[in-house]
Structures are given as structure tokens and as C-alpha cells.
């Protein structure tokens, strides 16, 4: 008999709701990007919160009807660490707690990052990775973190940051380069398409120490290239090649300390050339294109896990 769980995620990029069937492993995912004015870099938190309030009920309405929800889980903060907070997650939490109260079922919470990690492991067919130590990249619009992940006493993924960027995130670099080239925010998919039209280029020599690096100098370089009339194709390829270079070096350094498998999550990790490189060099595991970006599927799976389902 099917056992359904509802997940809700209201990030700074997407409004998302999902249902996961713990019996069959099937899921139903409904989400939409937040509307961002062309030429701008994202939204203020108040604007994101307003858009979630407008559109979350539409995403929930797209999910299957006439099913029994056993529990709800909602992302309430970016990361599962003290002080992690963004107002946009309040929209999802308010709706999730209301639904759970009406249905008289548990309402669990998780971090947005935990949802990403679980969605990636599930999509790769490797939920068992969450039973052991692993290295995980979370590369998204606002996050570039290399994590050491292990299960906590309840089996939830507990992540400690051991590397990543010291300033702007990889996704911020992608979006700033993309907007500079006239692309629509978020720019990852379009930038990838443009970069595929360029011959390989030498990446920026990002300095990586103890798996930590800075990308602000790279942004300055991209702006200089654009000012000097370098083609959009070359700028796009240069941006992606440089991110790949930094991620490669940081992963190598981490692997010297932690002999653990590598899991890759987040929207930036949906880039095909980056995936190919990480797969060949580190035998890394990835989410599908649908589950690489912000979605509620991982959160729905965490509802099942916290409700006692034996998933990993």
C-alpha cells in the first residue's frame, strides 16, 4: 500500500512542492522559478517571500489528489547550523504547519541543504550513501560549499563545511557573467548553451588552499574580458572552465584527508561539462537535471525518513 509524504521548499529561486511514495519510490514534483526582472541579479527577501505566498498554493494544487499524506516536511533554513536563516522559508513553513495541523499528521523540518543532498543521492540511486561518511558539493546560486557529511543519531545528513568559496558563490559568478552577457537570471542553462559553442579555453588560475578558494578575482577578470570585446562564447566557457578547475583542486585536496565517495548537489552541478569532469576524475554521483536545482523532492523524502521509513 502506498505511503505518501509531502515536502515543501521555498528557496530564493523556486517555489516547490512534492509528494514522495515511500512504498514505490515514485515522486511527484511541482515547482516554478521566481520571477526576476530582466537584467537584475535575483530578488530581495521581501520580494521572494511575496512571490512564494502568491504561488505556493498553485504548486500544491498540481500534486496528486485523493491520497493520504502520512507526514509533512518543510525546509525552514538554508543550512542545518546555528544562525542560518532566510525569511523566504517562512512562506513554506507557514503552509506546511497549517496542512499538517488540518490533517493531524507530523510536521518535520529540515534545511534546504539537507534536501539538496537527499535529492541528489536519491536521484543517483544511491540513498545508501547517506549511511556513511561522504564528501558532498553543494553548488548553487548562493552556496559553494564542500561538505563532509555523516548521518546523525536519527539518520539525517549532518554536514560540516570543509571547503568551498571564501567570497562569492559559483552560482553568483555564473549569474553575474550571464547578466553581463544579457542573459535572463538565473543564467546557468543559457550560459552552458553558449559555452558549448566555444573551443576549450585556459581557466583562471584560482588559488586553492585547504580546499578553500576565492572567485571574486574571477569576476573581475570576466568583467575585463567583456570590456575588451571578448566573445560571449569564450567568456561563458572561461567561466565554467574556471569553476571546474577550482572544484577539481578543492576536491583533490579534500580526498587526501577523507577517503570517501563524492556526491554533487545544487543547480550549478547540473552543468554537463562539470559533471563529466567530476565523474571521470572522482567517480562522483549526481542528481538528475530535474533534481539538481531547488526542489521539494528531497524534503518529501526526509518527511518519510523522519516518520520512521527505512530508506537508508
C-alpha positions in Angstrom: 0.0 0.0 0.0 1.4 3.4 -0.9 2.6 5.7 1.8 2.7 9.3 0.7 4.7 12.2 2.2 4.5 15.9 1.4 7.6 18.1 1.0 7.7 21.9 0.7 10.7 24.1 -0.2 10.5 27.9 -0.7 14.1 29.0 -1.6 15.3 32.2 -3.1 15.0 30.8 -6.6 12.0 28.5 -6.7 8.6 27.7 -5.1 8.4 23.9 -4.9 6.1 21.2 -3.5 6.4 17.4 -3.9 4.9 14.1 -2.9 7.0 11.0 -2.3 5.7 7.5 -2.1 7.8 5.6 0.3 6.4 2.2 -0.9 7.2 2.6 -4.6 9.9 5.2 -4.6 7.9 7.3 -7.0 7.6 11.1 -6.7 5.6 14.0 -8.0 7.3 17.3 -8.2 5.8 20.7 -8.9 7.8 23.9 -8.9 8.2 27.3 -10.6 11.0 29.7 -10.7 10.5 33.1 -9.0 10.0 36.0 -11.4 13.1 38.2 -11.8 13.2 41.4 -13.8 15.5 41.1 -16.8 18.9 42.5 -16.2 18.7 42.1 -12.5 20.5 39.7 -10.1 17.8 38.0 -8.1 15.3 39.2 -5.6 15.2 40.9 -2.2 13.9 38.6 0.5 10.7 40.5 0.8 10.0 40.1 -2.9 10.8 36.3 -2.7 8.6 35.9 0.3 5.7 37.7 -1.5 6.0 35.5 -4.6 6.0 32.3 -2.6 2.9 33.5 -0.9 1.3 34.1 -4.3 2.3 30.8 -5.9 2.8 28.0 -3.4 -0.8 27.0 -3.3 -0.6 26.6 -7.1 2.2 24.1 -6.9 0.5 22.1 -4.2 -2.7 22.0 -6.3 -0.7 20.3 -9.1 0.1 17.4 -6.9 -2.0 14.1 -6.9 -5.4 14.3 -5.3 -7.2 11.8 -3.1 -4.1 10.5 -1.4 -3.4 10.0 2.3 -0.5 12.2 3.5 1.3 10.5 6.4 3.6 13.4 7.3 4.9 16.7 6.0 8.4 18.1 5.9 9.4 21.7 5.1 12.8 23.4 4.6 13.0 26.2 7.2 16.5 27.5 6.8 19.4 27.3 4.3 21.7 25.1 6.4 21.4 23.0 9.5 23.7 25.2 11.6 23.0 27.7 14.3 22.2 31.2 12.9 21.2 30.0 9.4 18.1 32.0 8.4 16.3 33.4 5.4 12.8 34.9 5.5 11.7 33.3 2.3 11.5 29.9 4.0 8.7 31.3 6.3 6.2 31.0 3.5 6.7 27.3 3.2 6.8 26.7 6.9 3.5 28.5 7.5 1.7 26.4 4.8 3.3 23.1 5.9 2.4 23.5 9.6 -1.1 24.5 8.6 -1.6 21.5 6.4 -0.1 19.1 9.0 -2.4 20.6 11.7 -5.5 20.1 9.5 -4.5 16.6 8.5 -3.4 15.8 12.1 -0.1 14.4 10.9 3.5 15.2 12.0 5.3 18.2 10.5 9.0 17.8 10.4 11.6 20.3 9.4 14.9 20.2 7.5 17.4 22.5 6.0 17.4 23.4 2.3 20.9 22.0 2.0 19.8 18.6 3.5 17.0 18.5 0.9 19.6 19.0 -1.9 21.8 16.2 -0.6 19.0 13.7 -0.2 17.6 14.6 -3.6 21.0 14.1 -5.2 21.6 10.7 -3.5 18.0 9.6 -4.4 18.3 10.7 -8.0 21.6 8.9 -8.4 20.1 5.7 -7.0 22.5 5.9 -4.0 20.4 6.7 -0.9 22.7 4.2 0.9 25.5 6.9 0.6 23.7 8.7 3.4 24.5 5.8 5.8 28.2 6.5 5.7 30.8 9.3 5.5 30.9 11.2 2.2 32.2 14.3 0.6 29.5 16.4 -0.9 29.5 19.6 -3.1 26.6 22.0 -2.7 27.0 24.3 -5.7 24.0 26.6 -6.2 23.1 30.2 -6.8 24.0 31.2 -3.3 26.2 28.4 -2.0 29.5 26.9 -2.9 30.4 24.5 -0.1 32.4 21.3 0.1 30.9 19.3 2.9 31.9 16.4 5.0 28.6 14.6 5.6 27.8 11.8 8.1 24.5 10.5 9.4 23.4 11.9 12.8 21.7 9.8 15.5 18.4 9.9 13.6 19.9 9.1 10.2 19.6 12.7 9.0 22.6 14.0 6.9 24.8 16.1 9.1 27.1 18.4 7.1 30.3 20.1 8.1 31.8 22.6 5.7 35.4 21.8 5.0 35.9 23.8 1.8 34.4 26.0 -0.9 34.4 29.6 -1.7 35.5 32.4 0.7 33.5 35.0 -1.1 31.0 34.8 -4.0 29.4 31.5 -4.8 29.9 29.7 -8.1 26.3 30.4 -9.0 26.7 34.1 -8.3 29.6 34.1 -10.7 27.6 32.3 -13.3 24.7 34.7 -12.9 26.8 37.8 -12.9 28.6 36.7 -16.0 25.3 35.8 -17.6 23.6 39.1 -16.8 26.7 40.9 -18.2 26.1 39.0 -21.4 22.4 39.9 -21.5 21.0 36.5 -20.3 18.0 36.0 -18.1 18.5 35.3 -14.4 19.1 32.6 -13.3 21.7 32.2 -16.1 23.1 28.7 -15.7 21.3 26.9 -18.5 21.8 29.6 -21.1 25.4 30.2 -20.1 26.1 26.5 -20.6 24.5 26.5 -24.1 26.6 29.5 -25.1 29.8 28.0 -23.7 29.3 24.8 -25.8 29.9 27.0 -28.9 33.4 27.9 -27.8 36.7 26.0 -28.1 38.3 25.0 -24.8 40.0 27.9 -23.0 42.6 28.1 -20.3 40.9 28.6 -16.9 41.7 31.4 -14.5 44.4 30.2 -12.1 42.3 30.1 -8.9 44.4 29.6 -5.8 43.1 26.8 -3.6 44.4 26.2 -0.1 43.0 23.5 2.2 40.0 23.2 -0.3 39.1 26.9 0.1 39.2 29.4 -2.8 38.1 32.9 -3.9 36.1 33.7 -7.0 36.0 37.5 -6.7 39.1 37.9 -8.8 37.5 35.7 -11.4 34.5 38.1 -11.6 36.9 41.0 -12.2 38.5 39.0 -15.0 35.2 38.3 -16.6 34.2 42.0 -16.5 37.6 42.9 -18.0 37.1 40.4 -20.8 33.7 41.7 -21.6 35.0 45.3 -21.7 37.8 44.2 -24.1 35.3 42.7 -26.5 35.9 39.0 -25.9 33.1 36.9 -27.4 30.2 35.8 -25.2 31.0 32.2 -26.1 34.6 32.5 -24.8 33.5 34.3 -21.6 30.9 31.7 -20.9 33.4 28.8 -21.5 36.0 30.6 -19.4 33.6 31.0 -16.5 32.6 27.3 -16.5 36.2 26.0 -17.0 37.4 28.1 -14.1 34.7 26.9 -11.7 35.5 23.3 -12.8 39.2 24.0 -12.2 38.6 25.3 -8.6 36.2 22.5 -7.7 38.7 19.9 -9.0 41.6 21.3 -7.0 39.5 21.6 -3.8 38.2 18.0 -4.2 41.7 16.6 -4.7 42.9 18.3 -1.5 39.9 17.0 0.4 40.3 13.5 -0.9 43.8 13.4 0.7 42.1 13.8 4.1 38.8 12.0 3.6 38.7 8.7 1.7 35.0 9.0 1.0 32.8 8.9 -2.1 31.8 12.3 -3.7 28.2 13.4 -4.1 27.3 16.5 -6.1 24.2 18.6 -5.5 22.8 22.0 -6.4 21.8 23.7 -9.6 25.3 24.6 -10.8 26.2 20.9 -10.7 23.7 20.3 -13.4 26.3 21.6 -15.9 27.2 18.7 -18.2 30.9 19.5 -18.7 31.3 19.9 -14.9 29.5 16.6 -14.3 31.7 14.8 -16.9 34.9 16.1 -15.4 33.9 15.2 -11.8 32.7 11.7 -13.0 35.9 11.0 -14.8 38.2 12.3 -12.1 36.4 11.3 -8.9 33.7 8.8 -9.9 31.3 11.3 -8.4 27.5 10.9 -8.1 25.0 13.4 -9.4 21.3 14.3 -9.3 19.3 14.3 -12.5 18.7 17.6 -14.2 15.3 17.9 -12.6 16.5 17.3 -9.1 19.8 19.3 -9.3 18.1 22.6 -8.7 15.9 23.7 -5.9 13.0 21.3 -5.4 11.0 19.7 -2.7 11.6 16.1 -3.5 14.5 15.7 -1.1 12.3 17.4 1.6 9.5 14.9 1.0 11.9 12.0 1.3 13.1 13.5 4.6 9.4 13.5 5.8 9.4 9.8 5.2 12.7 9.2 6.8 11.8 11.2 10.0 8.5 9.4 10.1 10.2 6.1 10.5 10.5 4.8 6.9 13.6 2.6 6.4 15.0 4.3 3.4 18.7 4.2 4.2 
